[in-house]
Amino acid sequence: MIKKLFSWAFQSEDTEKVSPNSTSAAIFQVCLNNDVVGFLTSENGGWKFEYSNEFTDQTKYLPLVDFPNKSKAYQSEDLWPFFLSRIPGLKQPAIQKIVKESGMNDHDTVSLLKRFGRQSIQNPYVLEPVA
């Protein structure tokens, strides 16, 4: 029930084609002001987020709201809204054009994150692919 409500709350008409599931392997680093906060990993059909050692040892920044425990490795079949919201609505003509011209699969969440997910107007964190 919670999962259904959760997906409904973050699923709009614009993002209806984006699968929150992992479709290929990748590693992204999450940065804030040039500091590595943590790593988002897509592998084996799921997602994992864990904080970097540097982040867990510092006191300058608070943990992300969705990931309050700095010593825990979070795992999910679905990509968390914190990251999924970085993918723009796929019904936008400009986005459709980019996807089509680049030959991207509009269901490949990893490719969409690599292309569109670096920055978000919703938060100051930067998402950079590292593998």
Stockholm file with secondary structure:
# STOCKHOLM 1.0

chainA/1-131         MIKKLFSWAFQSEDTEKVSPNSTSAAIFQVCLNNDVVGFLTSENGGWKFEYSNEFTDQTKYLPLVDFPNKSKAYQSEDLWPFFLSRIPGLKQPAIQKIVKESGMNDHDTVSLLKRFGRQSIQNPYVLEPVA
#=GR chainA/1-131 SS CHHHHHHHHTCCSTTTTCCSBCCSCEEEEEEETTEEEEEEEEETTEEEEEECHHHHTCSSSCCCTTCCCTTCCEEESBCCHHHHTTSCCTTSHHHHHHHHHHTCCTTCHHHHHHHHCSCBTTBSCEEEECC
#=GC SS_cons         CHHHHHHHHTCCSTTTTCCSBCCSCEEEEEEETTEEEEEEEEETTEEEEEECHHHHTCSSSCCCTTCCCTTCCEEESBCCHHHHTTSCCTTSHHHHHHHHHHTCCTTCHHHHHHHHCSCBTTBSCEEEECC
//
